[in-house]
């Protein structure tokens, strides 16, 4: 590549990445502001939770009429990265934003990363159409949109950039999209912060030297994290599949899901498992008397909410589940409670989303360098132990987790039949970018 051509490519990616970052940053700022206001209002008016079934009925009707082209959610964005004919409609951004805010307003247990990724993908595709870029550039812009949305909504620009690459293809990082992803994530974070939006400040755990005995404890810890990740993935997907089969009409399905969440709320006797659950995450760092069942309650609340079709993401609920689980495991294994919560917070999502690198980096950005090397060890081992499953069925695999040669094409996770895939190589020619 000549110097002039390289300079043009650099300028193009800085410009397009910055544009994507600005729109993602503004969208995340609006989303986070509305989400905070909705949470405060619900906490001040607890009776709103009883209206969750009605909210589900209305949201289901709206999505049934106008949301069919965007019903794929995160998976639609991931499919669009790999399939040139898959479009991410611009309407996805406002619809998923409003739907997620309403889910939280009425007490649904969901996160925000799904909304950020979908808004980022939708806005990035709009930018690609506006600038009339080619198919390859469009794919890289979509990865930048994922990065910009993720990095700006959590205030973790480096993790956002890596997540935008790692989540797209398991087993291969597409460095061709690194510059636009990093630019979009950094600019998006700067814009969100510049608009006055702050992020949760997590406690910084103390340092713990890594010894052979500590390593052994982390391996046991990782096995438990992997088991919980598998339970979460299977329960969420299983509930969604069963509910779609038994109750095909979306409004009724979401209304019934709302009834189930209200019943769980009354059974639990606390509102700690509603919404994002940030106070529960912070408590897990500090409270050695945290109920041992807290992680299980939040897991069920979230699986029911998302399985019924309510909008939102999985990250923050998984942070809650992971931190609460880490708190319990740390007490059982004789590890520092704050460090156990920190490692569990990152490792559970890493295992469920097949993104151990991004979440290890995210842990450092959120919690400080004292989580190293512990979070990398647990995230990697838990990621491998979960097998070929995850929260994003459209995620592509370039190679199987146990190693071996590159697959002959990029295979969607939904086409890998669990551990049965380990002995087979999917047929077909090599897909774009599957070599190397």
DOFI-302961 format. One record per residue (C-alpha): residue number from 1; x, y, z. Coordinates in pm, 1 decimal. Layout:
<atoms>
NUM:X:Y:Z
...
</atoms>
This chain:
<atoms>
1:0.0:0.0:0.0
2:141.7:339.3:-100.2
3:178.1:618.3:154.8
4:-89.7:828.9:-16.8
5:-333.4:538.0:-28.5
6:-265.7:457.7:336.0
7:-320.1:820.9:431.2
8:-653.9:825.1:246.6
9:-763.7:507.1:422.6
10:-660.8:650.6:758.8
11:-849.7:973.8:693.2
12:-1158.3:783.5:576.7
13:-1172.4:566.8:885.9
14:-1106.3:853.7:1122.7
15:-1387.2:1052.6:961.3
16:-1642.5:772.5:933.3
17:-1551.6:629.7:1273.3
18:-1590.1:973.0:1431.0
19:-1929.8:1025.7:1266.7
20:-2050.4:688.8:1395.8
21:-1905.3:771.2:1737.8
22:-2089.4:1104.3:1756.0
23:-2430.2:957.2:1670.9
24:-2373.2:661.7:1906.0
25:-2258.7:893.7:2184.6
26:-2563.5:1117.1:2152.0
27:-2798.2:817.3:2139.3
28:-2635.4:660.8:2445.5
29:-2656.4:989.3:2637.3
30:-3028.8:1021.9:2566.0
31:-3084.0:655.9:2651.1
32:-2890.0:664.7:2978.2
33:-3062.5:984.9:3089.5
34:-3409.4:841.9:3021.8
35:-3313.2:511.1:3181.9
36:-3198.3:684.0:3499.9
37:-3515.6:892.4:3516.5
38:-3735.0:586.6:3457.3
39:-3555.3:393.3:3732.5
40:-3589.8:677.9:3981.0
41:-3958.8:719.0:3901.9
42:-4028.2:346.3:3943.4
43:-3841.1:334.6:4273.0
44:-4053.6:625.9:4397.1
45:-4376.2:465.8:4270.9
46:-4346.0:94.1:4344.1
47:-4700.6:26.5:4228.5
48:-4590.8:73.0:3866.4
49:-4456.9:-282.2:3871.9
50:-4814.2:-412.1:3878.6
51:-4863.8:-249.9:3537.1
52:-4580.7:-452.5:3374.5
53:-4827.7:-699.3:3214.8
54:-5021.2:-409.2:3059.9
55:-4695.8:-253.3:2941.2
56:-4604.9:-586.8:2783.4
57:-4939.6:-602.2:2607.5
58:-4895.7:-252.7:2461.6
59:-4528.5:-300.9:2368.1
60:-4610.4:-633.1:2206.5
61:-4886.5:-475.2:1999.1
62:-4658.6:-192.0:1885.4
63:-4378.5:-430.4:1794.0
64:-4621.2:-665.9:1624.8
65:-4740.5:-385.1:1397.0
66:-4425.7:-179.0:1333.9
67:-4136.4:-379.9:1469.8
68:-4133.9:-693.3:1256.3
69:-3830.4:-582.6:1045.6
70:-3624.5:-523.6:1363.4
71:-3740.4:-814.2:1577.6
72:-3405.8:-989.7:1537.2
73:-3246.6:-733.9:1771.9
74:-2876.3:-791.7:1834.9
75:-2882.5:-1092.6:1605.3
76:-3010.0:-878.4:1318.5
77:-2710.1:-648.6:1364.6
78:-2468.6:-942.7:1371.5
79:-2631.3:-1097.9:1064.5
80:-2600.7:-764.5:882.9
81:-2225.2:-763.2:943.0
82:-2192.4:-1091.5:754.8
83:-2480.4:-1082.8:507.0
84:-2480.6:-800.0:256.0
85:-2857.0:-820.3:198.6
86:-2946.0:-790.3:568.8
87:-3041.0:-432.3:650.5
88:-3063.8:-268.1:992.4
89:-3359.8:-27.3:964.8
90:-3314.4:317.4:1114.5
91:-3638.7:273.3:1307.7
92:-3460.6:20.1:1527.9
93:-3281.4:296.2:1722.4
94:-3586.2:489.0:1851.3
95:-3804.3:181.9:1893.7
96:-3554.8:-15.8:2100.1
97:-3469.5:292.8:2305.6
98:-3831.9:360.7:2400.7
99:-3908.6:-7.7:2449.4
100:-3614.0:-59.3:2684.8
101:-3693.5:251.4:2890.3
102:-4054.0:133.7:2930.5
103:-3935.6:-214.5:3028.9
104:-3732.9:-60.1:3311.4
105:-4002.0:190.2:3405.2
106:-4236.3:-95.8:3490.3
107:-3975.1:-316.6:3656.1
108:-3858.5:-562.4:3393.0
109:-3517.1:-713.2:3466.0
110:-3305.4:-626.4:3163.4
111:-2983.1:-452.4:3073.0
112:-2868.0:-182.9:2834.5
113:-2598.6:-333.1:2613.2
114:-2857.1:-482.9:2375.8
115:-3014.3:-143.2:2326.0
116:-2674.9:23.3:2277.7
117:-2562.1:-235.5:2022.6
118:-2889.0:-214.7:1830.1
119:-2891.1:164.8:1828.7
120:-2525.4:166.0:1723.4
121:-2583.3:-83.5:1444.8
122:-2891.1:97.2:1319.5
123:-2722.4:438.2:1318.8
124:-2400.7:301.6:1164.8
125:-2598.9:143.5:881.0
126:-2770.6:478.6:824.4
127:-2427.5:643.5:804.3
128:-2313.3:377.2:557.3
129:-2615.6:442.4:335.6
130:-2572.4:819.2:361.5
131:-2206.9:801.4:249.4
132:-2283.1:527.2:-6.3
133:-1993.8:310.0:99.3
134:-1917.1:-33.0:-43.9
135:-2012.9:-366.6:116.3
136:-1677.3:-420.0:287.5
137:-1670.8:-68.7:432.7
138:-2032.2:-108.6:543.7
139:-1947.1:-424.3:738.2
140:-1662.4:-249.0:911.4
141:-1887.1:47.0:992.6
142:-2141.7:-189.1:1148.6
143:-1867.1:-330.0:1372.4
144:-1780.6:30.9:1459.5
145:-2145.9:92.9:1545.9
146:-2143.9:-202.4:1785.8
147:-1822.8:-70.1:1940.7
148:-1949.0:286.3:1962.4
149:-2272.7:182.7:2128.0
150:-2109.4:-53.2:2376.6
151:-1818.4:174.3:2465.9
152:-2032.0:485.5:2513.8
153:-2308.6:323.6:2716.3
154:-2064.9:172.9:2969.0
155:-1786.8:430.8:2957.6
156:-1532.6:168.4:2849.3
157:-1393.7:277.8:2510.6
158:-1113.4:21.9:2476.4
159:-1337.7:-268.6:2575.7
160:-1602.7:-132.8:2341.1
161:-1362.4:-144.5:2047.3
162:-1251.8:-500.2:2125.6
163:-1611.2:-611.6:2187.7
164:-1710.7:-476.9:1845.6
165:-1454.2:-709.1:1687.4
166:-1470.3:-1009.5:1918.8
167:-1847.6:-1050.6:1929.5
168:-1875.1:-1057.6:1550.6
169:-1661.2:-1369.4:1496.6
170:-1553.9:-1607.6:1772.6
171:-1198.7:-1724.2:1709.5
172:-1093.1:-1438.4:1484.0
173:-1043.2:-1066.7:1544.0
174:-1105.7:-859.1:1231.3
175:-826.2:-604.1:1252.6
176:-952.5:-441.1:932.6
177:-1226.6:-287.5:1149.7
178:-1000.1:-200.9:1444.9
179:-940.0:165.3:1360.7
180:-1305.6:258.4:1291.9
181:-1418.7:57.3:1595.5
182:-1165.2:224.2:1824.6
183:-1244.0:568.6:1683.9
184:-1620.0:521.4:1721.5
185:-1586.7:386.3:2073.5
186:-1355.2:663.1:2195.9
187:-1552.6:942.8:2028.7
188:-1881.9:794.5:2147.2
189:-1757.2:782.3:2506.1
190:-1628.1:1140.6:2486.6
191:-1960.5:1263.1:2347.4
192:-2166.0:1083.0:2611.5
193:-1950.6:1217.8:2894.1
194:-1944.3:1562.0:2731.4
195:-2323.0:1571.1:2743.3
196:-2307.1:1534.1:3120.4
197:-2379.1:1164.0:3153.3
198:-2183.8:982.4:3423.4
199:-2129.4:611.4:3476.2
200:-2145.5:388.2:3780.7
201:-1826.4:401.2:3989.0
202:-1747.3:48.2:4104.2
203:-1529.5:-25.3:4409.3
204:-1166.7:-98.3:4326.2
205:-1065.5:-434.3:4477.2
206:-738.7:-479.8:4656.6
207:-446.7:-663.9:4500.5
208:-398.5:-1036.3:4549.0
209:-70.3:-1205.0:4446.8
210:-120.4:-1504.5:4218.8
211:9.5:-1825.6:4374.4
212:-46.3:-2188.9:4284.8
213:-307.6:-2218.3:4560.3
214:-489.3:-1903.6:4447.6
215:-479.4:-2030.2:4088.3
216:-642.3:-2355.9:4196.0
217:-918.6:-2157.5:4364.7
218:-976.0:-1952.9:4050.3
219:-1011.5:-2270.2:3844.0
220:-1286.6:-2393.0:4076.4
221:-1437.3:-2044.5:4056.5
222:-1433.1:-2061.3:3675.2
223:-1616.4:-2394.6:3669.6
224:-1897.1:-2246.1:3879.8
225:-1913.4:-1937.7:3654.2
226:-1937.5:-2159.9:3345.3
227:-2220.6:-2364.3:3498.2
228:-2420.2:-2050.8:3579.5
229:-2352.3:-1907.8:3231.5
230:-2484.8:-2227.1:3071.4
231:-2794.1:-2218.8:3293.3
232:-2861.6:-1855.6:3201.3
233:-2817.5:-1910.0:2826.9
234:-3024.0:-2228.8:2815.4
235:-3299.5:-2095.1:3039.5
236:-3335.4:-1767.2:2849.6
237:-3338.6:-1932.2:2506.9
238:-3554.5:-2218.8:2634.1
239:-3819.1:-1988.8:2781.8
240:-3826.7:-1785.9:2462.8
241:-3866.6:-2093.2:2245.2
242:-4138.7:-2247.5:2461.8
243:-4331.6:-1923.0:2500.9
244:-4322.2:-1854.9:2126.1
245:-4458.2:-2203.2:2060.9
246:-4726.0:-2197.9:2331.0
247:-4827.8:-1830.8:2291.9
248:-4760.0:-1721.7:1933.0
249:-4922.9:-1378.1:1973.5
250:-4650.7:-1142.0:2095.8
251:-4869.4:-905.2:2303.5
252:-5015.9:-1194.8:2501.6
253:-4672.2:-1350.8:2543.4
254:-4524.6:-1031.9:2684.0
255:-4825.8:-975.2:2908.0
256:-4790.1:-1324.0:3053.7
257:-4419.6:-1260.1:3102.6
258:-4510.4:-944.5:3292.0
259:-4744.9:-1144.8:3515.1
260:-4461.4:-1389.7:3584.9
261:-4220.6:-1108.7:3680.4
262:-4478.8:-955.4:3913.9
263:-4531.4:-1297.0:4075.3
264:-4155.3:-1339.1:4119.4
265:-4134.8:-991.2:4271.7
266:-4398.2:-1073.0:4530.5
267:-4242.2:-1411.4:4600.6
268:-3893.8:-1262.8:4649.1
269:-4032.0:-991.6:4876.1
270:-3786.9:-728.4:4750.9
271:-3741.9:-497.5:4452.8
272:-3366.5:-567.6:4442.9
273:-3404.6:-788.7:4135.3
274:-3607.8:-543.7:3925.7
275:-3454.1:-324.3:3655.5
276:-3078.2:-301.1:3615.4
277:-2998.9:-392.8:3976.0
278:-2696.9:-162.1:4011.5
279:-2736.0:-131.0:4392.1
280:-2717.4:-509.4:4415.5
281:-2394.8:-511.6:4214.7
282:-2233.7:-256.9:4444.6
283:-2354.2:-446.8:4750.5
284:-2185.8:-764.5:4625.0
285:-1845.9:-593.3:4654.4
286:-1892.2:-504.4:5018.1
287:-2143.5:-728.8:5195.7
288:-2015.8:-1064.6:5327.3
289:-2373.3:-1138.4:5432.9
290:-2522.0:-1106.6:5084.4
291:-2790.9:-1377.1:5046.7
292:-2649.5:-1685.3:4874.7
293:-2957.5:-1702.0:4652.4
294:-2928.1:-1344.3:4520.1
295:-2758.3:-1449.3:4195.1
296:-3021.6:-1716.7:4129.8
297:-3310.2:-1475.2:4185.8
298:-3165.7:-1220.9:3943.0
299:-3098.5:-1495.8:3688.8
300:-3460.8:-1610.4:3692.1
301:-3600.9:-1255.4:3685.4
302:-3386.9:-1173.1:3381.5
303:-3449.0:-1497.3:3192.7
304:-3825.0:-1454.7:3234.4
305:-3816.1:-1087.4:3128.8
306:-3605.6:-1143.8:2816.5
307:-3759.3:-1480.1:2734.4
308:-4102.2:-1316.5:2720.2
309:-3979.3:-1062.5:2464.1
310:-3921.6:-749.6:2671.8
311:-3651.8:-519.0:2542.4
312:-3306.9:-457.8:2683.6
313:-2978.5:-639.5:2711.8
314:-2806.9:-893.6:2928.1
315:-2488.8:-721.0:3042.2
316:-2594.5:-539.5:3358.4
317:-2813.2:-825.3:3487.6
318:-2521.7:-1059.4:3418.7
319:-2298.3:-817.3:3608.6
320:-2538.4:-853.9:3902.6
321:-2553.3:-1231.8:3872.3
322:-2175.9:-1260.1:3830.5
323:-2091.2:-1022.2:4114.7
324:-2337.4:-1191.0:4353.4
325:-2209.4:-1534.6:4252.2
326:-1850.1:-1414.3:4293.2
327:-1933.5:-1285.7:4640.4
328:-2061.7:-1628.1:4744.0
329:-1775.4:-1819.4:4580.5
330:-1515.7:-1590.1:4737.3
331:-1657.4:-1661.8:5081.7
332:-1655.0:-2036.8:5014.1
333:-1303.2:-2040.9:4866.9
334:-1138.1:-1796.9:5104.1
335:-1083.0:-1524.5:4843.1
336:-1135.7:-1150.4:4902.1
337:-1504.4:-1071.9:4859.5
338:-1445.8:-756.0:4655.8
339:-1211.2:-933.6:4416.1
340:-1446.5:-1229.2:4384.6
341:-1732.8:-994.7:4295.6
342:-1513.8:-809.8:4044.1
343:-1397.5:-1126.2:3869.0
344:-1745.3:-1279.4:3868.6
345:-1895.9:-959.7:3726.8
346:-1677.4:-972.1:3415.7
347:-1626.5:-1345.9:3373.9
348:-1993.8:-1442.6:3365.0
349:-2071.5:-1211.3:3076.5
350:-1747.4:-1313.9:2905.3
351:-1858.8:-1676.4:2917.3
352:-2218.5:-1607.6:2813.5
353:-2123.2:-1376.9:2523.9
354:-1803.5:-1557.1:2411.3
355:-1601.3:-1238.7:2459.6
356:-1326.9:-1310.4:2716.9
357:-1081.8:-1051.1:2581.0
358:-1327.7:-762.4:2574.6
359:-1459.3:-835.3:2923.2
360:-1111.7:-872.5:3070.9
361:-1028.1:-529.1:2933.9
362:-1362.3:-395.6:3051.6
363:-1288.7:-520.0:3402.5
364:-966.6:-318.1:3405.0
365:-1142.6:-5.0:3276.4
366:-1419.1:-35.0:3535.1
367:-1232.3:-181.1:3832.0
368:-862.3:-111.3:3794.3
369:-556.1:-322.2:3716.9
370:-574.7:-514.8:4044.5
371:-817.6:-757.3:3876.8
372:-529.2:-884.3:3663.4
373:-440.4:-1161.6:3598.9
374:-731.6:-1315.7:3789.8
375:-1011.9:-1197.1:3561.2
376:-831.2:-1316.4:3247.5
377:-782.1:-1665.0:3392.3
378:-1143.1:-1708.1:3502.4
379:-1294.2:-1548.6:3190.1
380:-1089.5:-1768.0:2955.8
381:-1154.4:-2094.2:3138.1
382:-1527.1:-2021.4:3182.0
383:-1554.6:-1923.0:2814.0
384:-1406.9:-2256.4:2707.3
385:-1620.6:-2458.8:2947.5
386:-1951.4:-2314.6:2826.8
387:-1913.7:-2498.8:2497.3
388:-2069.7:-2382.7:2171.7
389:-2351.9:-2175.8:2312.4
390:-2409.4:-1811.6:2395.8
391:-2660.2:-1531.8:2428.0
392:-2617.0:-1423.9:2062.1
393:-2726.8:-1704.6:1825.9
394:-2615.1:-1503.5:1519.5
395:-2255.2:-1485.9:1644.6
396:-2021.3:-1648.9:1391.3
397:-1755.8:-1906.8:1469.5
398:-1433.9:-1916.4:1269.3
399:-1304.3:-2218.5:1458.3
400:-1435.8:-2442.0:1732.0
401:-1347.8:-2357.2:2088.8
402:-1133.6:-2664.6:2145.2
403:-906.2:-2557.7:1861.6
404:-827.0:-2726.6:1535.0
405:-825.4:-2578.3:1183.9
406:-1039.0:-2288.1:1069.9
407:-1388.1:-2392.8:965.7
408:-1454.9:-2392.8:593.0
409:-1697.8:-2104.5:641.4
410:-1808.3:-1872.1:919.2
411:-2082.7:-2066.0:1096.5
412:-2359.2:-1900.0:1299.8
413:-2378.2:-2021.0:1656.6
414:-2740.8:-2122.8:1599.8
415:-2618.1:-2378.0:1340.8
416:-2369.8:-2539.6:1577.5
417:-2555.9:-2823.9:1753.6
418:-2383.8:-2786.9:2090.7
419:-2100.9:-3025.8:2160.2
420:-2201.7:-3237.9:1858.8
421:-2031.0:-2975.7:1645.4
422:-1694.1:-3070.8:1788.3
423:-1653.1:-3366.8:1557.5
424:-1777.7:-3208.6:1237.0
425:-1654.2:-2944.1:999.5
426:-1944.0:-2754.9:839.5
427:-1951.3:-2786.3:460.5
428:-1926.4:-2502.9:214.5
429:-1662.8:-2269.6:77.6
430:-1463.3:-2038.3:297.1
431:-1654.2:-1722.9:383.1
432:-1518.3:-1368.6:364.7
433:-1241.9:-1312.0:610.2
434:-1235.6:-1671.8:729.2
435:-876.3:-1728.0:630.7
436:-561.4:-1629.1:819.4
</atoms>
